[in-house]
Amino acid sequence: MSKVCEITGKKVRTGNYVSHSNIKTRRKFYPNLQIKKFYIPEEDAWITLRVSTQGIRNISKKGIMKCLQDAEANGLLRLY
């Protein structure tokens, strides 16, 4: 399973480890993904999403339905 947030689209980024002697080695930065269940009162159903902590904050602020609609519009999530 890919490491991509289903709400915000955050994914793995690359960068460098930099040692004291300034030697650079490639590394990966992973998003802080959580598997979380959300209740959708309009459909009287639960949905399980793999979301970043920023995605959880967006859902708390905007609401689950608005975030799902935005994610579907951006091509990050398919509802049906």
N, C-alpha and C positions, 0 to 999 in steps of 0.2 A: 504494500500500500504506500502510495506516495505521501511525502510529508508536506502537504499543502493545506492551508486553512480553507474551509469550504465557504466562509463568509467574507473574509478580507482578501484572500488570494495570496497571503504570505507564503513563501516557500524557501527552500534552502538557498543560501547565498554563499559565495566563496570569498576567501581572503587569504591572508598570510599569517603564519606564526612568525614572529620576529624575535630572534634570540638576542642576547646581550651583545654578541659580536656582529649583529645586524645581518645574520644569515636568514633568508626568507624561505619558508616551506609552506606549501599550500595546505589550507584547512577549510572546513565548512562551518558555517553558522546556521544552526537549526532553529526554526521557530518554536516557541513554547506552546506546543499543541496539547490540547486536552480533549478527551472523549466525554461528551456531555449530552444528557437528555434534556430536551426542552418540550414544554407542553404548549400545544396550539389550541387555544380555546375555540376558535372559529370552526375547526374541524373535529374537536373533541378527541385529539390524538396526541401521542408522544412521538417525537422525532429525535433520532440520535445523530449528532453532528460531530465532526472532528474540527474543532475551532481553536484558534489561538486565544490567548488571554485578552488581546485587544479586540478580538471578535466577540468575546463574552461581554466586554464593556460596551461595545456597540449595541449588542442585543439588549442589554439592560437600559441603555439610553433611548434607543429608537423603538424597540419592540421586535419580537421575533418575526412577525409577518412582513414588516417593512424591510428587515434585513434579508429575509429569504427572497423577496421580490427584487431587491437590489442585486443580490448574488446571481439570481437567474438572469437578470438583464445584462450583467457583466460576463455571463457565460461560465461562471464558477460552479454552478449547482443546477441540476435539473430536478424540478419538483415532480413532474409527472411524465 
